[in-house]
Amino acid sequence: MPNNKFKIADPKSLEERQKVAKEMAAQLKLSMPVLVDTIDDQVDKVYAGWPDRLYIIDAAGKIAHKGAPGPGGFGPAVKAAPEVLDKLLSGGK
């Protein structure tokens, strides 16, 4: 992408991918866990929602919220996310 401050070569191994993720999380000063997909993109293949889709996964690994496909569904899913997350964090289903 033009003017992208992160110029990353495509990792060739899971270890390279994890290293890139760790470095980017440090640069961005992220305070939340960063999950790294397998090198063969298994999570992307299972959960990809083209063109865009927001998923919230609960502690048991189940889909707690699935937004509608984007771009039209992305905004409403983002707006609904705080309520879904609050409910999950308070022990609600």
GROMACS elastic network, one bead per residue, 0.5 to 0.9 nm:
[ bonds ]
;  ai    aj funct       b0    kb
    1     4     6  0.54661   500
    1     7     6  0.86707   500
    2     5     6  0.87959   500
    3     6     6  0.88258   500
    4     7     6  0.66801   500
    6    24     6  0.81521   500
    8    11     6  0.81267   500
    8    20     6  0.78323   500
    9    12     6  0.89244   500
   10    16     6  0.89280   500
   10    17     6  0.81874   500
   11    14     6  0.74578   500
   11    15     6  0.83695   500
   11    16     6  0.53630   500
   11    17     6  0.52817   500
   11    18     6  0.89734   500
   11    20     6  0.80372   500
   11    39     6  0.80109   500
   12    15     6  0.84679   500
   12    16     6  0.66091   500
   12    17     6  0.75555   500
   12    39     6  0.74433   500
   13    16     6  0.52319   500
   13    17     6  0.63147   500
   13    18     6  0.86967   500
   13    38     6  0.88001   500
   13    39     6  0.60484   500
   14    18     6  0.60874   500
   14    19     6  0.85560   500
   14    36     6  0.84499   500
   14    37     6  0.82740   500
   14    38     6  0.62776   500
   14    39     6  0.51795   500
   14    40     6  0.88650   500
   15    18     6  0.51188   500
   15    19     6  0.61765   500
   15    20     6  0.86904   500
   15    39     6  0.89179   500
   16    19     6  0.50824   500
   16    20     6  0.62364   500
   16    21     6  0.86345   500
   17    20     6  0.52191   500
   17    21     6  0.62189   500
   17    22     6  0.86624   500
   17    36     6  0.72546   500
   17    37     6  0.83798   500
   17    38     6  0.84935   500
   17    39     6  0.73887   500
   18    21     6  0.50676   500
   18    22     6  0.61154   500
   18    23     6  0.86144   500
   18    35     6  0.87792   500
   18    36     6  0.63519   500
   18    37     6  0.88333   500
   19    22     6  0.51303   500
   19    23     6  0.61807   500
   19    24     6  0.85872   500
   20    23     6  0.51646   500
   20    24     6  0.60775   500
   20    25     6  0.85146   500
   21    24     6  0.51544   500
   21    25     6  0.60136   500
   21    26     6  0.85305   500
   21    34     6  0.73017   500
   21    35     6  0.82792   500
   21    36     6  0.70908   500
   22    25     6  0.51765   500
   22    26     6  0.62127   500
   22    27     6  0.87011   500
   22    34     6  0.79165   500
   23    26     6  0.51438   500
   23    27     6  0.62267   500
   23    28     6  0.86632   500
   24    27     6  0.50325   500
   24    28     6  0.60936   500
   24    29     6  0.83462   500
   24    30     6  0.87115   500
   25    28     6  0.51527   500
   25    29     6  0.58488   500
   25    30     6  0.52869   500
   25    31     6  0.83826   500
   25    32     6  0.89324   500
   25    33     6  0.88094   500
   25    34     6  0.72629   500
   26    30     6  0.65524   500
   27    30     6  0.79848   500
   30    33     6  0.77808   500
   30    34     6  0.82614   500
   36    39     6  0.87700   500
   37    40     6  0.78769   500
   37    41     6  0.56174   500
   37    42     6  0.67956   500
   37    43     6  0.59682   500
   37    44     6  0.73127   500
   38    41     6  0.50825   500
   38    42     6  0.60520   500
   38    43     6  0.73390   500
   38    44     6  0.89840   500
   39    42     6  0.79076   500
   40    43     6  0.88383   500
   40    44     6  0.89674   500
   40    45     6  0.89665   500
   41    44     6  0.52389   500
   41    45     6  0.62317   500
   41    46     6  0.88107   500
   42    45     6  0.51146   500
   42    46     6  0.63193   500
   42    47     6  0.86891   500
   43    46     6  0.51427   500
   43    47     6  0.59482   500
   43    48     6  0.77056   500
   44    47     6  0.53327   500
   44    49     6  0.86902   500
   45    48     6  0.56547   500
   46    49     6  0.89387   500
   47    53     6  0.87298   500
   47    55     6  0.79096   500
   48    51     6  0.85743   500
   48    52     6  0.79136   500
   48    53     6  0.73941   500
   49    52     6  0.53448   500
   49    54     6  0.78951   500
   49    68     6  0.86603   500
   49    69     6  0.63166   500
   49    70     6  0.81430   500
   50    53     6  0.67416   500
   50    69     6  0.65816   500
   50    70     6  0.71951   500
   51    69     6  0.64989   500
   51    70     6  0.55658   500
   51    71     6  0.67111   500
   52    67     6  0.89011   500
   52    68     6  0.83052   500
   52    69     6  0.55483   500
   52    71     6  0.59979   500
   52    72     6  0.88253   500
   52    73     6  0.78709   500
   52    74     6  0.64666   500
   53    66     6  0.73411   500
   53    67     6  0.55895   500
   53    68     6  0.61206   500
   53    69     6  0.50101   500
   53    70     6  0.58203   500
   53    71     6  0.80505   500
   53    73     6  0.70833   500
   53    74     6  0.58717   500
   53    77     6  0.80292   500
   54    65     6  0.78932   500
   54    66     6  0.60132   500
   54    67     6  0.50712   500
   54    68     6  0.76765   500
   54    69     6  0.81881   500
   54    70     6  0.87700   500
   54    73     6  0.85353   500
   54    74     6  0.64781   500
   54    77     6  0.63228   500
   54    78     6  0.73386   500
   54    81     6  0.88398   500
   55    63     6  0.67821   500
   55    64     6  0.75706   500
   55    65     6  0.56303   500
   55    67     6  0.62980   500
   55    77     6  0.84334   500
   56    62     6  0.85173   500
   56    63     6  0.59701   500
   56    64     6  0.54654   500
   56    65     6  0.50029   500
   56    66     6  0.66121   500
   56    67     6  0.87411   500
   56    81     6  0.77108   500
   56    84     6  0.81100   500
   56    85     6  0.79336   500
   57    60     6  0.78817   500
   57    61     6  0.56538   500
   57    62     6  0.54630   500
   57    64     6  0.53744   500
   57    65     6  0.71114   500
   57    66     6  0.88602   500
   58    61     6  0.53129   500
   58    62     6  0.54340   500
   58    63     6  0.62747   500
   58    64     6  0.56452   500
   58    65     6  0.87375   500
   58    85     6  0.88055   500
   58    88     6  0.70460   500
   59    62     6  0.74128   500
   59    88     6  0.84638   500
   60    63     6  0.89135   500
   61    64     6  0.87492   500
   63    66     6  0.68012   500
   64    84     6  0.76199   500
   64    85     6  0.89124   500
   64    88     6  0.82926   500
   64    93     6  0.80272   500
   65    77     6  0.82598   500
   65    80     6  0.88214   500
   65    81     6  0.79037   500
   65    84     6  0.71562   500
   66    77     6  0.75496   500
   67    70     6  0.83278   500
   67    73     6  0.60668   500
   67    74     6  0.64388   500
   67    75     6  0.88455   500
   67    76     6  0.74828   500
   67    78     6  0.81244   500
   67    80     6  0.87864   500
   68    71     6  0.86727   500
   68    72     6  0.76019   500
   68    74     6  0.66066   500
   68    76     6  0.82433   500
   68    77     6  0.71499   500
   69    72     6  0.68570   500
   69    73     6  0.50599   500
   69    74     6  0.66642   500
   70    75     6  0.80276   500
   71    74     6  0.54396   500
   71    75     6  0.75054   500
   72    75     6  0.66210   500
   72    76     6  0.78027   500
   73    76     6  0.57208   500
   73    77     6  0.62879   500
   73    78     6  0.88308   500
   74    77     6  0.51781   500
   74    78     6  0.62442   500
   74    79     6  0.87373   500
   75    78     6  0.51740   500
   75    79     6  0.62891   500
   75    80     6  0.87153   500
   76    79     6  0.50255   500
   76    80     6  0.61656   500
   76    81     6  0.86080   500
   77    80     6  0.50733   500
   77    81     6  0.60833   500
   78    81     6  0.51174   500
   78    82     6  0.77771   500
   79    82     6  0.69165   500
   79    83     6  0.83225   500
   80    83     6  0.57788   500
   80    84     6  0.64650   500
   80    85     6  0.88324   500
   81    84     6  0.50997   500
   81    85     6  0.59796   500
   81    86     6  0.84433   500
   82    85     6  0.51046   500
   82    86     6  0.59454   500
   82    87     6  0.84872   500
   83    86     6  0.50968   500
   83    87     6  0.61410   500
   83    88     6  0.86279   500
   84    87     6  0.51939   500
   84    88     6  0.62534   500
   84    89     6  0.86410   500
   84    93     6  0.88632   500
   85    88     6  0.50413   500
   85    89     6  0.59981   500
   85    90     6  0.84828   500
   86    89     6  0.51030   500
   86    90     6  0.60865   500
   86    91     6  0.86857   500
   86    92     6  0.84624   500
   87    90     6  0.52116   500
   87    91     6  0.64143   500
   87    93     6  0.67449   500
   88    91     6  0.52490   500
   88    92     6  0.52809   500
   88    93     6  0.62346   500
   89    92     6  0.73503   500
